[in-house]
Amino acid sequence: MINKVKNTIIDNNMVESGDSIIVGVSGGPDSVCLLHVLKSLAEGLGVAELTCVHVNHMLRGGDADNDQKYVEGICADMGIKCISRSVDIKLLAEEKGVSEEAVGRNARYEIFEEACRLTGAAKIAVAHNMNDQAETVMMRIIRGTGPSGMGGMEYARSAAEDGGLTVIRPLLDVARAEIEQYCSVNRLGPHTDMSNMETKYTRNKIRLELLPYLEANFNENITGTLIRMAQIAREDEDYIDTIVKGFIDENWDDGTLPVRVVKSLHPTIKKRVIIAAFKKAGLDKNISSVHVEAAVRVIDSGRGNKEVEFPLLYSMKVSQGRLCFMKKVVKS
């Protein structure tokens, strides 16, 4: 399995010589396996430093505290620095009026960013595996995703919502059963989070009920089927992104694009050009299909001097045959 992970890292350009990497470790089989494998590969890949980060969500009382002690212990055994933080996720979720899952993720990435600042790391390794990928794709299908969502999680990505840091997923080609076997063979003794067995969470319900039902009644290799579908979707997305990037590079002029040329584009490319234009202008999140459809209607109408509002004070304005993508200046 170590060679499989090494090939995934190399094939997807996850690590460069001299990189320092933060590894998110909960204490469960996936993340403990990831830490152990990366420790084994670090010297050969030229990794400068591995740092483990553990976040105690304070949701399971003594069990959560035991997870923290366990992670700190295995890091000491492996000679890896461990940064532990405790966050009252339940309290935060109640204060913000959002789910514990969402608050937990945000808290983890804030702490990952803090760890990166402390260590100088620019990459965060997380332990999503092949089964997680299949669950993600199924969850997005249920919610009504587009082609990009069907591609599932990326092997590596850099995004503003993650502080501009690169998130890598070295275990994405490894099945959960392989991970459990690896932990057993290497006597790692990972902890089991019993909340993963609670079907009140959407992902757990998909993993514990929906996918087994589909496997038993429709497709005995449903996980593999979803993974292949995700791969096809990512390849299609890569191709379309290449076309969109080429269009932007050729037509972008000081924050504007020609209305006539954008109007002539295929609807799929047109929508993505709008999103890419806003990203180039500085808006790379909170763009919904409602915003994009409103922009398309203005472009296709052929009427000038129209403006479409986007999030965070950004807008698209039609002026003198050009589409202007800009952020409004607020006067103090």
Protein Blocks (a to p, Z undefined) as FASTA:
>chain_A
ZZmmmmmmmmnomacghiacddddehiaklmmmmmmmmmmmmmnopabdcdddddehlno
jmmmmmmmmmmmmmmmnopacddddddfklmmmmnopafklmmmmmmmmmmmmmmmmnop
abdcdfbdfklmmmmmmmmmmnopafklmnopafbdcdfkloopacddfklmpcfklmmm
mmmmnonopacdfklmpckbmklmmmmmmmmmmmmmmomclmmmmmmmmmmmmmmmmmmm
mmmmmmmmmmggghiacfklmmmpcfklmmmmmmmmmmmnopaghiafklmmmmmmmmmn
opghiacddeehiacddeehiacdddddddZZ
